[in-house]
Amino acid sequence: MTNKMNTAADRDRRQRNGQVRGRDLYWGFTLGILSNLATIFMLHSSVGTMGWAMTAMIVGTFIFVMINSFDCMDDLKANADDMDEEEAATNFGNKFLNAPWGMFKGVVTLIFGALLRISY
């Protein structure tokens, strides 16, 4: 028995899982960006009077977005690893298997690091 999900029902299930986790990644990242924009506005308008509160907000949002985004990316990567050879040979399958998941995780981390850096 192989570890691959080869039947039509398995491919359909993988597609639905990818759709749901992709949506979760999109909305988690969107909430993080909106929160960052609100934080930048508050930093600009408060002129340093709320330093610790802003730091707590940035770190709390980072933890939420990090857990959400990294979990979604890991699920999407596992979804890609479950493709059979025929599906992996398609253009989409090849691109999905070769997606730079580590780079995406690094960008999420850098965004929040930059926000912490400009707050001090």
N, C-alpha and C positions, 0 to 999 in steps of 0.2 A: 504494500500500500504506500502510495506517495503522499507527500505533504501538500501537494498542489490541489487547488480547487478547480477541477476540470469540467464539471458538468455545466449545462446551460443554466441550471438553477443557481449553481455556485457563482458563475459569472454575473448573473443578475444580482445576486446578493452582494457580491463585491462592488458592483456598480452603485447599488443603493447605499452601501456603507461609505463608499468614497464620496458620494453626494452629500450625505449627512455630515461626515467629518469635515469635508471641504467647507460646507456652510458654517459649521461651528468655528473653524479656523478663521473664516472671513469675518464673522460677527465678533469674535473675541478680539481679533486684531483691530477691527473698526472701533470697538469700545475703548481699547487701549489708546488708539490715536486721538479719539475725541477727548478722552481724559487728559492726555498729554497737552492738547491744545488749550483746554480749560486751565490746566496747571500753568502753562506758559503765560496765559492772560493774567492769572492771579499773581504770578511772580512779577510780571511787568507792572501791575497796578498796586502791589503792596509794598514795594521798595524794601524788601528785607525784613519786614516786621513779623513774618510768619515762617521763618526758616525751618524750624523743627517740624511744624505741621505739614509744610510742603514736602519735606523729605519723607515723612511717614506716608503721605499720599502717593508720592512717586514710587517708593519702594513697595507699598501695598498693591498698586496698580501693576507694577512690574511682576510681582509674584503671581498675581491673577493671570496676566497675559502670558507669562512664561509657562505656567502649568498648563493652561489651556492650549497654547500654540504648540508647545513641545509634544504634548499628548496627541493632539490632532496630527502633527507631522509624523510622529512615530506610527500612528494607526494607518496613515496614508502610505507610508513606506512599507509596512507589513502587508497592506493591501496589494501594493505593487509586487512584492516578493511572492505572493500567492498566484500570480499569473502563470498560465501554462505557456509552453514554447510557442504555440501558434499565436496567442494573444500578445506575448512579449515581442514577437517579430513585427508587429504593426508599428507604424510611426508613433502613434500615441503610446503604445506599450514601451517602446524603446526610450522615448522621452521621459516617461513616467519612472522607469527603472533607473535612469541616469540623472534624475533631479538632484541638485546639490542641497540636500536637507541640512547638512551641517552649516552651510553658508546662510541659509534662511534663519537658523537658530542664532547664528552669530549676529545677524542684522537686528533681530529682535532685541538681543542683549545690548548692542551698541546704541540703539535708539534711546533706551532708558538710561544708559550710562552717560550719553550726551546731555540728556535732560538734567540729570543730577549735576553734571559738570557746570552747566550754565546757571544752575540755581545758586551757586556759591562763587 
